[in-house]
């Protein structure tokens, strides 16, 4: 069991993936925009309702 775990960890350490920074920032900005839009919609919907 330990041998399998060790080889898996070593294989994961040896592989190196390049990360496209522009794509990562784009996904982050898109996600942030969606979340802000949902917060705005929630606040707009709640503004017309009476408080209990």
ZISUL-V38094 format. One record per run of one state. SS is the DSSP state (@ for helix, = for strand, . for the rest). FROM is the first residue (numbers start at 1). TO is the last residue. Records with the same first field share a line. If there is no record, write none. Layout:
SS = FROM-TO + FROM-TO
This chain:
. = 1-1 + 15-20 + 48-52
@ = 2-14 + 21-47
